[in-house]
Amino acid sequence: ETGVTQSPTHLIKTRGQQVTLRCSSQSGHNTVSWYQQALGQGPQFIFQYYREEENGRGNFPPRFSGLQFPNYSSELNVNALELDDSALYLCASGPSGRGTDTQYFGPGTRLTVL
Amino acid sequence: GESVGLHLPTLSVQEGDNSIINCAYSNSASDYFIWYKQESGKGPQFIIDIRSNMDKRQGQRVTVLLNKTVKHLSLQIAATQPGDSAVYFCAESNTGGFKTIFGAGTRLFVKA
C-alpha cells in the first residue's frame, strides 16, 4: 500500500458530460501527478501540481484541468467527455516536485464513457 | 519525439528461472530511469530506479542495467516467482523535469 487513495473506484459517464476524480496524496508529499492509462498501454502524463500550482503539462487538451488543495489532495476534472476518454486515471504523489522523485501511485479510477 | 519502448510485449518464464525484460529509450536528456510493476486492478508499483551516472543497480532479487551508448535499459528478476506475474513498465524522467514517460509495458507470465 502506498498511502495514495483515489475516488471513486469506477465511474460511468455519457459523452458530453463532465467528471471530477479525486486523489489523496501520501502523507508528507506536496506533489501530485495525474496520468491516463488506456487499456493495454502505459500511463500517459496529463499534468503535475506542486504546492497548489500547475508544474507542467503533457499533451492533453484544456478540457482536462486540475486543482491541488492546501492539504495537497487533488482533483482531475474532464469536461465534454469523449469516448476516447475511457481509461484508468492514476494519480501519483511525490515529496518535492523533482523529476527524480520516486512517485507513489494510487489504485486508479476506471472511467467508462458511453 | 520522445518515446520509451519495449522490445517484447509478453514474456513467459518457468518458476525459478531468471527473467529479463528489455526497454529502449530515445530521449538523450533523460537521466533517471525507473521500473514499475503493475498487477491487475492496481496502480504501478515502484520496483527499482537508476540514474544515468550508473550502469547497474541491484535490489532484492532485481537488477537494473543501463546502457547509455545504445539507450537500452533492462530489468533482471532472479528466481522468478508466481507473484512476479504482472505488467512491467520502464519509465524515464530527468533532473529538473516534471514529466515521467512510460513505455507500453511487458506482460510477464510465470509458469508453475
Interface residues (C-beta under 8 A of the other chain):
Chain A: T2 V4 S33 Y35 G40 Q41 G42 P43 Q44 F45 Q48 Y50 N55 G56 G58 L90 A92 G97 R98 G99 T100 T102 Q103 Y104 F105 G106 P107 G108
Chain B: V4 D31 Y32 I34 Y36 G41 K42 G43 P44 Q45 F46 D49 R51 F89 A91 S93 N94 T95 G96 G97 F98 K99 T100 I101 F102 G103 A104 G105
